[in-house]
Amino acid sequence: MSKKEGLCEENKEKIFCKIQEEDERTYADLFGFKMVMVYINGAQKSRLEDFFEEIGFYYYACTSKVETVWDNKLKHKNTNVWPGSDCIFMLTIPGKHLDLMLKMLKTFRMSLPAGIAMGIGVVPMDRVIPRVYEDDTIPVDEELLKVLKEKYVK
């Protein structure tokens, strides 16, 4: 497999390449999502980002330099005693793709050296609002809008 082909070319049916291209999304499709929080050693941040690029997954945010405690002997407090820090990746996953993403994340973890801290949390999301400005189901407080516009126009 060449670097350019990546994982997507080899395993299209099993990879997230096409999630962002699903056509004809309806209002109902904005429900049933999960937030997957991935806690990982900060030294592995670029490796996980590369992995997401390889599988064509682009629905995430990352917070770097997070200080964490995993147990009484494994602490990443960014000090001389407890060096290092972690990252938290927050992924937005359609519920129907959750098991696939968990399988891929576990496979990714298995490719890392032993001793690398990585954990996953799955949190239900009530609703995803990809474009708040365009969402007609959420009302606008016209009086507050007027006050805000006047405040920042000056």
PyMOL commands that set and color helices and strands:
alter all, ss='L'
color gray80, all
select helices_A, chain A and resi 6-10+12-14+16-21+27-30+42-55+95-110+132-134+142-153
alter helices_A, ss='H'
color red, helices_A
select strands_A, chain A and resi 33-41+60-66+68-69+75-76+86-94+118-125
alter strands_A, ss='S'
color yellow, strands_A
deselect
rebuild
show_as cartoon
